[in-house]
Amino acid sequence: MKSTLRYCISLLIVLLTISASAQIGNLRNAGRRILEQTAGGKTQEAEEKAAAEITGKPSGNDGNQGISLDDESFNIVFSPVPIDPHNPGVSTQSFTPGDHIYAVAYLPKAVKDYYQNVKPDARLNVEVFFYSVKISPYEWIKEPVKEQLVFSNMVISGDLINNKYLVIDLLPDPDNTTAYGTDGISYKKFGPKFDGPVAFAENLSQKLEPGENVIEVLVKCHYQEVASGRLMITGEDFAVYNDLAVRLNDLASGADAQSARLPKAERTDAAMERQMIAAVKGSNDWANKRLDATDVLRVNIHDADWHIRRHQISGAILHRYIRAAMAVRTQSGSCAYYIITFQEDYVGGKFQPMKYDGAGDKVMMECENVNK
């Protein structure tokens, strides 16, 4: 019995010794491969392969190699200069920081045909998306991975809705662009910044990585994908696009001011206009300069009549309100307008004196347009 036990223990020791020797041999072989490849200048690659043997994870990727910039389905052409949609020439797909980028998307049918019940004066929202396209580091993910960088709504109107193409300035030269101040093309403003190329440039300055960046541009009309294309931006520093965003925003603000007009008056009431001016000038927003205004130049009553607001449960009248567009002289001496709400509380069976209830965003305008 004792001899059998001694035999089993001896056998176990032998097996453990063989296993340990095998592991040591594997480690020595891995080390030898690293040393051999180090001599050939491939230290990092060897380390990655060795790490992959241990962890089972991929040893890295080949960057953006293997991502096609050309495909039969792509129908957007790109260029560093403005494109004639009727004679676009050869599409340019490789860019560096500081290059301007213009595009034309060619559609299977007219823009208006993607929407329902389109009237001649329609304003149609077209969505423009930017995606970063990358090769996955994992071998089992065969298709390139897309990450949304930014998107904007381009509003198309007038004769442009009849075209089977869309001229889209992506990162244009501020001195040569149709994005801002062009009839039929407009972008919304969010606070002090405009959508469109301003947003494109600002986001790319923050989100592009050093090296090669493959960007896919996708255009949607009424939620349908109607055009796409790819380009590559290669560089180490993309801060130039932030500077471009500032310049484009200044351009858009100027173009917006040139075209801005005071909203049409829906009601004429000189006595009410005087009450509105007194209410605004007596408000805290006027006193603390929240309203950028030193004088009131004109008042257009924006609503034809008062709106009554009632308690949700009892239905009792709480107050009534009315809005007006008020043109003002700003502290810098320029001109602007605000949409301002005025309110009269309902107390004791009657409405109380008018008071200022708040203002929307400031809209800059040329002073010569105040009385137009």
C-alpha positions as CSV (number, residue, x, y, z in Angstrom):
1,M,0.0,0.0,0.0
2,K,2.8,2.4,1.0
3,S,4.7,1.6,-2.2
4,T,1.6,2.2,-4.3
5,L,1.2,5.6,-2.7
6,R,4.8,6.5,-3.2
7,Y,4.5,5.6,-6.9
8,C,1.4,7.8,-7.4
9,I,3.2,10.8,-5.7
10,S,6.3,10.3,-7.9
11,L,4.1,10.1,-11.0
12,L,2.3,13.3,-10.1
13,I,5.6,15.1,-9.6
14,V,6.9,14.0,-13.0
15,L,3.7,15.2,-14.7
16,L,3.8,18.6,-13.0
17,T,7.5,19.0,-14.0
18,I,6.7,18.2,-17.6
19,S,3.8,20.7,-17.7
20,A,5.9,23.5,-16.1
21,S,8.7,22.7,-18.6
22,A,6.3,23.1,-21.5
23,Q,5.0,26.4,-20.2
24,I,8.6,27.7,-19.7
25,G,9.4,26.5,-23.2
26,N,6.5,28.5,-24.6
27,L,7.5,31.6,-22.7
28,R,11.1,31.2,-23.9
29,N,9.9,30.7,-27.5
30,A,7.7,33.9,-27.2
31,G,10.7,35.8,-25.8
32,R,13.0,34.4,-28.5
33,R,10.5,35.6,-31.2
34,I,10.4,39.1,-29.7
35,L,14.2,39.3,-29.6
36,E,14.5,38.1,-33.1
37,Q,12.0,40.6,-34.4
38,T,13.6,43.4,-32.3
39,A,16.8,42.9,-34.3
40,G,14.7,43.6,-37.4
41,G,13.2,46.8,-36.0
42,K,9.7,45.2,-35.2
43,T,9.6,45.5,-31.4
44,Q,6.1,46.9,-31.2
45,E,4.6,44.4,-33.7
46,A,6.3,41.5,-31.8
47,E,5.0,42.7,-28.5
48,E,1.5,43.0,-29.9
49,K,1.6,39.5,-31.3
50,A,2.9,38.1,-28.0
51,A,0.1,39.9,-26.1
52,A,-2.4,38.4,-28.5
53,E,-1.1,34.9,-27.9
54,I,-1.7,35.4,-24.1
55,T,-5.0,37.4,-24.1
56,G,-6.6,36.1,-27.2
57,K,-7.4,39.7,-28.3
58,P,-6.5,41.1,-31.7
59,S,-3.0,42.5,-32.0
60,G,-4.3,45.8,-33.5
61,N,-5.6,47.0,-36.9
62,D,-4.3,48.5,-40.1
63,G,-5.8,51.9,-39.4
64,N,-8.2,52.9,-42.3
65,Q,-6.5,50.7,-44.9
66,G,-9.2,48.6,-46.6
67,I,-12.0,51.2,-46.4
68,S,-13.1,52.0,-49.9
69,L,-13.7,55.6,-50.8
70,D,-15.3,54.6,-54.1
71,D,-18.5,52.5,-54.4
72,E,-21.2,52.3,-57.1
73,S,-23.8,53.4,-54.6
74,F,-22.0,56.7,-53.8
75,N,-23.6,59.7,-55.5
76,I,-21.9,62.7,-53.9
77,V,-18.9,64.4,-55.5
78,F,-16.4,66.5,-53.5
79,S,-14.0,69.2,-54.4
80,P,-11.8,71.8,-52.7
81,V,-13.4,74.5,-54.9
82,P,-17.1,75.3,-55.6
83,I,-18.7,72.7,-58.0
84,D,-20.8,73.4,-61.0
85,P,-23.6,70.8,-60.6
86,H,-24.1,70.6,-64.4
87,N,-20.4,70.0,-65.0
88,P,-18.9,68.6,-61.7
89,G,-15.6,67.2,-63.1
90,V,-13.7,64.6,-61.2
91,S,-14.5,64.1,-57.5
92,T,-11.6,64.8,-55.0
93,Q,-11.7,62.6,-52.0
94,S,-8.4,63.3,-50.2
95,F,-8.0,66.4,-48.1
96,T,-5.7,67.9,-45.5
97,P,-6.5,70.4,-42.7
98,G,-7.1,73.8,-44.1
99,D,-8.6,72.5,-47.4
100,H,-12.1,73.7,-48.1
101,I,-14.6,71.1,-49.0
102,Y,-17.6,71.5,-51.3
103,A,-20.1,68.8,-52.4
104,V,-22.9,68.1,-54.8
105,A,-25.4,65.3,-54.1
106,Y,-27.1,63.8,-57.1
107,L,-30.6,62.4,-56.4
108,P,-32.7,59.8,-58.1
109,K,-35.6,62.3,-58.3
110,A,-36.3,65.9,-57.5
111,V,-36.0,67.0,-53.9
112,K,-39.7,67.8,-53.6
113,D,-40.7,64.3,-54.7
114,Y,-39.4,62.8,-51.4
115,Y,-42.0,64.8,-49.5
116,Q,-45.8,64.8,-49.4
117,N,-48.3,67.5,-50.3
118,V,-45.5,70.0,-51.2
119,K,-46.7,73.5,-51.9
120,P,-44.8,76.0,-54.1
121,D,-43.7,78.0,-51.0
122,A,-42.6,74.9,-49.1
123,R,-39.5,74.9,-46.9
124,L,-38.1,71.4,-46.9
125,N,-35.8,70.0,-44.3
126,V,-32.8,68.1,-45.6
127,E,-30.6,66.3,-43.1
128,V,-26.8,66.2,-43.7
129,F,-24.8,63.7,-41.5
130,F,-21.1,63.2,-41.0
131,Y,-19.9,59.7,-39.9
132,S,-16.4,58.6,-38.9
133,V,-15.7,55.2,-40.6
134,K,-13.1,52.9,-39.1
135,I,-11.9,49.3,-39.4
136,S,-12.9,47.3,-36.3
137,P,-9.9,46.0,-34.3
138,Y,-11.8,42.7,-34.0
139,E,-11.5,40.2,-36.8
140,W,-15.1,38.9,-36.4
141,I,-16.5,42.4,-37.3
142,K,-16.1,42.4,-41.0
143,E,-17.8,45.7,-41.9
144,P,-16.3,49.1,-41.1
145,V,-17.7,50.7,-38.0
146,K,-19.5,54.1,-38.3
147,E,-19.7,56.7,-35.6
148,Q,-21.9,59.8,-36.0
149,L,-19.9,63.0,-35.6
150,V,-22.4,65.7,-36.4
151,F,-25.6,66.5,-38.4
152,S,-27.4,69.6,-39.6
153,N,-30.8,70.5,-41.1
154,M,-30.5,72.4,-44.4
155,V,-33.7,74.1,-45.3
156,I,-34.4,74.2,-49.0
157,S,-37.0,76.4,-50.7
158,G,-38.0,78.2,-53.9
159,D,-36.9,76.7,-57.2
160,L,-34.2,74.5,-55.5
161,I,-36.9,72.0,-54.4
162,N,-37.4,71.1,-58.1
163,N,-33.7,70.1,-58.7
164,K,-32.5,66.5,-58.7
165,Y,-29.3,67.6,-57.0
166,L,-28.3,69.4,-53.8
167,V,-25.4,71.8,-53.6
168,I,-23.9,71.4,-50.1
169,D,-21.0,73.5,-48.9
170,L,-19.4,71.4,-46.2
171,L,-16.3,73.3,-45.1
172,P,-16.4,76.3,-47.5
173,D,-14.3,79.4,-47.9
174,P,-16.3,82.2,-46.1
175,D,-15.6,84.4,-49.1
176,N,-17.0,81.8,-51.5
177,T,-20.1,80.0,-50.2
178,T,-23.7,79.6,-50.9
179,A,-24.5,78.2,-47.4
180,Y,-25.4,81.6,-45.8
181,G,-27.2,84.5,-47.4
182,T,-28.4,82.6,-50.4
183,D,-32.0,82.5,-51.5
184,G,-33.4,79.0,-51.1
185,I,-30.8,77.7,-48.6
186,S,-30.9,78.4,-44.9
187,Y,-29.7,77.0,-41.6
188,K,-31.1,77.5,-38.2
189,K,-29.4,79.4,-35.4
190,F,-29.0,77.9,-31.9
191,G,-28.0,80.6,-29.5
192,P,-25.1,82.5,-31.0
193,K,-24.1,79.8,-33.4
194,F,-25.5,78.7,-36.8
195,D,-26.1,75.2,-38.0
196,G,-24.6,73.8,-41.2
197,P,-20.9,74.5,-42.1
198,V,-20.3,76.3,-38.8
199,A,-21.4,73.1,-36.9
200,F,-19.5,70.9,-39.3
201,A,-16.2,72.8,-38.9
202,E,-16.5,73.1,-35.1
203,N,-17.2,69.4,-34.6
204,L,-14.4,68.2,-36.9
205,S,-11.9,70.4,-35.1
206,Q,-12.8,68.5,-31.9
207,K,-13.4,65.0,-33.1
208,L,-10.9,64.1,-35.8
209,E,-7.9,62.1,-34.7
210,P,-4.3,62.5,-35.8
211,G,-3.7,60.5,-39.0
212,E,-6.2,59.4,-41.6
213,N,-9.9,60.1,-41.0
214,V,-12.4,58.5,-43.3
215,I,-15.6,60.5,-43.3
216,E,-18.9,59.4,-44.8
217,V,-21.4,62.1,-45.7
218,L,-25.0,61.0,-45.8
219,V,-28.0,63.0,-47.0
220,K,-31.6,62.3,-46.0
221,C,-34.8,63.7,-47.4
222,H,-37.9,63.1,-45.3
223,Y,-36.0,60.4,-43.4
224,Q,-35.0,58.6,-46.6
225,E,-31.3,58.1,-47.4
226,V,-30.9,59.7,-50.8
227,A,-27.2,60.3,-51.2
228,S,-23.9,59.3,-49.7
229,G,-20.1,59.5,-50.3
230,R,-16.8,59.2,-48.6
231,L,-13.7,61.4,-48.3
232,M,-10.5,61.2,-46.3
233,I,-9.0,64.0,-44.2
234,T,-5.3,63.4,-43.2
235,G,-3.4,65.5,-40.7
236,E,-2.0,65.8,-37.2
237,D,-3.8,69.0,-36.0
238,F,-7.3,70.1,-36.9
239,A,-7.6,73.3,-34.9
240,V,-7.8,75.2,-38.3
241,Y,-11.4,74.1,-38.5
242,N,-12.3,75.8,-35.3
243,D,-11.0,79.1,-36.7
244,L,-13.0,78.4,-39.9
245,A,-16.1,77.8,-37.8
246,V,-15.7,81.3,-36.2
247,R,-15.3,83.0,-39.5
248,L,-18.3,81.2,-41.0
249,N,-20.4,82.1,-38.0
250,D,-19.5,85.8,-38.4
251,L,-20.4,85.5,-42.1
252,A,-23.7,83.9,-41.3
253,S,-24.5,86.5,-38.6
254,G,-23.9,89.3,-41.1
255,A,-25.9,87.6,-43.8
256,D,-28.7,87.0,-41.4
257,A,-28.7,90.7,-40.3
258,Q,-28.9,91.8,-43.9
259,S,-31.9,89.7,-44.7
260,A,-33.7,90.2,-41.3
261,R,-37.0,92.1,-41.3
262,L,-39.3,92.9,-38.4
263,P,-42.1,90.4,-38.3
264,K,-45.3,91.7,-39.8
265,A,-47.8,93.5,-37.5
266,E,-51.0,91.6,-37.1
267,R,-52.7,94.4,-35.1
268,T,-52.4,98.2,-35.0
269,D,-53.1,99.8,-31.6
270,A,-51.0,102.9,-30.7
271,A,-52.1,102.9,-27.1
272,M,-51.2,99.3,-26.6
273,E,-47.8,99.9,-28.2
274,R,-47.0,102.7,-25.7
275,Q,-48.0,100.4,-22.9
276,M,-45.7,97.7,-24.2
277,I,-42.7,100.1,-24.4
278,A,-43.4,101.3,-20.9
279,A,-43.6,97.7,-19.6
280,V,-40.3,96.7,-21.3
281,K,-38.4,99.8,-20.0
282,G,-39.7,99.2,-16.5
283,S,-38.6,95.6,-16.4
284,N,-35.6,94.1,-14.6
285,D,-34.3,92.7,-18.0
286,W,-34.1,96.2,-19.3
287,A,-32.4,97.5,-16.1
288,N,-29.8,94.7,-15.8
289,K,-29.0,94.7,-19.6
290,R,-30.3,91.2,-20.1
291,L,-32.0,92.9,-23.1
292,D,-29.3,94.4,-25.2
293,A,-31.2,97.6,-25.8
294,T,-30.8,101.4,-25.2
295,D,-33.9,102.5,-27.0
296,V,-37.1,101.1,-28.6
297,L,-37.2,101.9,-32.4
298,R,-40.5,100.2,-33.4
299,V,-43.2,97.9,-32.2
300,N,-45.1,95.5,-34.4
301,I,-47.9,93.7,-32.4
302,H,-47.3,90.1,-33.4
303,D,-50.7,88.6,-32.3
304,A,-54.0,89.7,-33.7
305,D,-55.6,89.3,-30.3
306,W,-55.0,88.3,-26.7
307,H,-54.6,84.6,-25.8
308,I,-56.4,83.4,-22.6
309,R,-54.6,80.9,-20.3
310,R,-56.9,78.9,-17.9
311,H,-56.3,76.6,-15.0
312,Q,-55.9,73.0,-16.2
313,I,-58.5,71.6,-13.8
314,S,-61.0,74.3,-12.9
315,G,-60.9,76.2,-16.1
316,A,-60.7,79.5,-14.3
317,I,-59.0,82.3,-16.2
318,L,-55.4,82.9,-14.9
319,H,-54.2,85.6,-17.3
320,R,-54.0,86.7,-20.9
321,Y,-51.0,87.3,-23.0
322,I,-50.0,88.9,-26.3
323,R,-46.7,89.1,-28.2
324,A,-44.9,91.9,-30.1
325,A,-41.8,92.2,-32.2
326,M,-39.8,95.1,-30.8
327,A,-36.9,96.7,-32.7
328,V,-34.2,98.2,-30.5
329,R,-31.0,100.1,-30.6
330,T,-28.3,97.9,-29.0
331,Q,-25.6,99.0,-26.7
332,S,-23.1,98.8,-29.6
333,G,-25.2,101.1,-31.7
334,S,-26.4,98.4,-34.1
335,C,-30.0,97.3,-34.5
336,A,-31.9,94.1,-33.5
337,Y,-35.3,92.9,-32.5
338,Y,-36.9,90.6,-29.9
339,I,-40.2,88.8,-29.8
340,I,-41.5,89.9,-26.4
341,T,-44.5,88.5,-24.4
342,F,-46.7,90.8,-22.4
343,Q,-49.2,89.5,-19.7
344,E,-52.2,90.8,-17.8
345,D,-53.2,88.8,-14.7
346,Y,-56.9,88.1,-14.0
347,V,-57.7,89.1,-10.5
348,G,-61.1,90.0,-9.0
349,G,-63.0,89.5,-12.2
350,K,-60.8,91.9,-14.2
351,F,-57.5,92.0,-16.0
352,Q,-54.6,93.9,-14.3
353,P,-52.2,96.4,-15.9
354,M,-49.9,95.0,-18.6
355,K,-46.5,93.7,-17.5
356,Y,-43.4,92.4,-19.3
357,D,-43.3,88.6,-19.3
358,G,-40.1,87.7,-21.2
359,A,-38.2,87.9,-24.5
360,G,-36.9,85.5,-27.0
361,D,-33.4,85.5,-28.6
362,K,-32.0,88.7,-30.0
363,V,-32.1,88.8,-33.9
364,M,-29.6,91.2,-35.4
365,M,-30.8,93.3,-38.3
366,E,-29.5,96.2,-40.4
367,C,-30.9,99.5,-39.1
368,E,-32.1,100.4,-42.5
369,N,-34.4,97.4,-42.4
370,V,-36.3,98.5,-39.2
371,N,-38.9,100.4,-41.2
372,K,-39.2,98.1,-44.2
